[in-house]
């Protein structure tokens, strides 16, 4: 198991060196490419073993997804402070602060596993959420480090691709550390390894340079938040990302419990499905920048929406390992398309002086949706079963189709207006 972790870390370093030769981007991008998966590896651990560990520690099995919900609530509640800290103290300071929170969260989770304390595990999940709010800000650090607006889709794709390594490192860490330290239900050692990886990430970030502001901010260009939020482009951006993220979290959170706890699939099979899902979230980043350039951002939105519809069809077809695997693979790809769409459209809604408050608002809404979805996942699964979890996602998939239609019509009107004025 430890061998697999070292292989993944080696591949991360090699990939960084190769891609830095292929793409002449700012050094910050490659530092983020290395540091992000090291810190992000905590999230797959919580997703993979959080529910399984909680079913043994909690008094009520239906509370098994509560740690994930608490974690996402932590993300939502810390999203505004994280953005404001980045504004006042700089991206580097904010990132190191977030990574420090991940380190302390890992130590609290390790103690919780050693003492078999569900309450302490919830506290650790909250701190993991706080830290994740700062990690989510890394995509804005990458945007600000891009040399030109045209590079943003490619830079985002590259940064999202690094999540592929977190997809493999996280679950491997969970299993490798399961019996590393003696604890009632295992996994204490998993969080110790997470703490060590975060220390490595902090060392990497020490070389990060705060992006220079390319434009001078004029206070007259700063609009009230209420005006910004009413823009169609902001509404499209936030709904696309929020619904896409919430549905992904909803189905992903329920999957390990449905597979292992309710339908008796092995821990290895469950790990394979979750690992494949998280990999599928980031592998499309190899070609999404090309897709945006070739077909446009609206085609990416349509593709993500159609893929989510296929997820529902497959998930309703059965409860064998392959049903879960295909559904979660497509769920990851669809999430990638929708999240990249929302993130790419967001900068079109704000001026330079407005970016921090808009980014904070965006993440607060985004992870508020995700928190509610993850909480409902456990309740719905234990009360009504896996099929009802999938069926209850259909109205939101339909909503994505309406958003897509509206975006297509809006783009058509804008293009027609350009033709008339020219």
C-alpha angles and dihedrals in degrees: 000000000000088000090060090052093052090048091052092049091049092050090049091056094045092048091051092052093047096046093046087059092049097046121043097213131145116285089245091070093059094044088053090046089060100037100044099065091045091057095034093056088085092069096059088048091056092044093047103042104011095087094038092050092044094054086063097043102037122081092224120044091212087069090063093105093046093097090057090047091049089049093052091045086054089053092051095046094047097043094089095044089047092054093044092049089051089051095049102033103023136255095280095054092046092049093051089048091053093047090050089055089052089053093052091043090055091052091049091049090050090053090047091054091047092052096035088233115160091187092054090047089055089053090051090049090053091053090046086055093050090051093046090058087062093044090053088057089065090083089061090048087055092048091052091047092055115110094224139004089252089064094056099091090048093046091049091048091052093048092047089050089063087065086072088074091051087053091061100032095051100055091039089053089050093056098035092054097039094103099017091105124031109252135151096253101013132238098096089116090052091066092046089058090049089055090053092050091051091054087056090050091052091052090053093049091055086079092053117114121209108250115254117242107250095197135042111245115233113200090218088065092059109097128194113271091240090062093049094049092055093060113112091226091056092047092051091047098049097041092048094050096037097049092041092050095043094050091047091051092044095056097034093051092052095045102077091047093045093047103040106022102035106025101031101239113157125261089245091054090047091049090050093053094047092043091050091047094052090045089052089053091064110023092077087064086080089074109013092094089056091047091053092049093045102039106013133248094279091062089054089054091050092048093051091050094049091048091054089055090055089050090060092048094051095042090053092050097074150317102249120123092259092053090055092042097052093042092051093044091055091042089058094048092047091049091052092053094046097043093047089049093052094044093048093049095046097076088056089067100058144049124230095268092049099051101098097050092044092047090049092049091047093053093043091056093039096053094037087062090046093050092053091047095051092048092050091047094069094041094048093044096053095039101043110007138243097300092056090050088057095042092052089058093061098084090057092049088052088050089055089055090054091049089051093051091049091050092050092050092047092051090048091053092049092049091048091050090051091052091051095048092047 
